[in-house]
Amino acid sequence: MPISPSPLRPEIASAWRRAELCGLDPGRVPSESDLADVTRDTPLLAAARPVLDRAVSRLADTRFSLLLADRESRIVDRRFGHPSLARALDDVLAVPGNRYSEDTCGTNALSTAFEIRSGIAVHGEEHFFERLKGFTCYGSPIVNPVTGRLEGVLDVTGFARDATPMMATFVTLVVAGIEERLSLGQGLTRQHMLAVFQERAARTRNPVLVFGNGMTLANDAATERLDGAAQAVLRELGRRAGDHGTGRALLPSGATVGFVCASVPGTGDACVVEVLPDDDVPRPAPSRRARPARPTEVDPTRLARLRAARASVLVSGEPGTGRTTVVTELAAGRPVRTLDAADLDPADLDTIAATPEDALLVVDHVHLLPDAAARRLATAVDDAPTLWFAFVCGPEGNLTPEQRALTGRCTERIALTPLRLRRPEVPALATELLQESRPGVRLAADATRALMAWHWPGNLRELRAVLDTASDICRDATVRAPDLGLAVAGRPLTPLEQAEFDTIRGALDRHDGNKSRAATELGIGRTTLYRRLREFGLAD
């Protein structure tokens, strides 16, 4: 617990409380673990650059700097009235590309203005981190006047000994200039999007969509043929494909469609997507799946062929990718004898030849076999030429030489792809799994986007568990993003966000849902609590 100046202003005391809830150590140095490249062609930077150029000239010969952060609280631009401040800011990692938020950097004007969505000054000892107490800073949020969305924060920082109330007025005026240019740019951006949409829609009867800037434009064909979940898939694929991309999309319904996409000039990240008739897009090689959204990717006709030939099969993949399901489908009701390599009795190796002729011998977790056991198992398999067997293991690349020698006895290989590499398929997979376990439950568009954004460390097993829980708590038989518990504002929860979620939920439970008392316990304002409740999906 840092030693605080007494008394702390209420807004500073609340900010310190939030930092403590995040488990921050006031003696630590701001981290660069979240350092990332800065995207230079964003609407925020386009609007801010000329305003910052003029503003920094007014700071000439002063020891103040301008820091511009985006809507993730990541610093994207930095200007100096005098270079003497540059090294000091470098030492505390107030550098372009670093994310300066309260959950990583504690109380300061940039992070706290971002958190409370209001202007604030933080002076010297009011900073939570000891390393920041030598600074004074003034921060103000930048709000898009057209959309009402937070676009970023502007911060003026100097040495604590140079503190002056004039800087609070200065930062407010600079932000007003940026917001005015954002308003003008927003109108131009939407004009560009509308012009591209009208031009494309006028020359085709195919579904046409334009995504970007918090807006979606769709012609009648798109509205009739594509629901919100399908549009969410196309938006994500269009964003990934970049300019002049072509491909096929697997929709949540299980249907596949061809599409072409292109960026919309002058808009930053907007794109136009046209869904094509099947004849206009070359079909890929015959699919490995009989059904487009089969969870394990393996074509049942291939499994039937392997079963008829009594082929020896190696099934590999990460945990949760469906290895056990594949082996079960391979056996198709025939007897199965399973040996677990993680708990293998040496005596079992002597009985392998006695496996019934019509049974499938499955050796699971081959990647856990000691080398000596792998050699003995290889000998036992070689001594039973009529044995029908399947080996199951983690990714082949992780096997030892002895384990590789053992799996070399398999004449067929089935390598299962991690779900994180099948993200475009996830909405269709989720729809199929829901129909198997919860017929009638559907995915909303925001849930589709959240499913595609998640990295799925537990693969299909995790997907099933998430959907089972979501379908139990959803309303109106519609799974929405908050029901999934995966994302905040379209991205996965960080560990600190998960801790904050648990803390807020606990406070609400202790106070029987009374938000005023929960906010008091947490040391945050009711407005901040209500906003966080909406972001976490806890609002009624």
Buried (B, 14 or more C-beta within 10 A) or exposed (E): EBEBEEEBBEBBBBBBBBBBBBEBEBEEBBEEEBBEEBEEEBBBBBBBBEBBEEBBEEBEEBBBBBBBBBBBBBBBBBBBBBEEBBEBBEEBBBBBBBBBBBBBBBBBBBBBBBBBEBBBBBBBBBBBBBBBBBBBBBBBBBBBEBBEEBBBBBBBBBBBEEBEEEBBEBBEEBBBBBBEBBBEBBEEBBEBBBBBBEEBBEEBEBBBBBBBBEBBBBBEBBEEBBBBBBBBBBBBBBBBBEEEBEBBBBBBBBEBBBBBBBBBEBBBBBBBBBBBEEEEBEEEEEEEBEEBBBBBBBBBEBBEEBBEEBBBBBBBBBBBBBBBBBBBBBBEEEEBBEBBBEEBEEEBBEEBEEBEEEBBBBBBBBBBBEEEBBBBBBEBBEEBEEBBBBBBBBBBEEBEEBBEBBBEBBEBEBEBBBBEEBBBBBBBBBBBBBBEEBEEBBBBBBBBBBBBBBEBEBBBBBBBEBBEBBBEEBEEEEBBBBBBBBBBEEEEBBEBBBBBBEBBBEBBEEBEEEBEBBBBBBBBBEEBBBBBBEBBBBEE
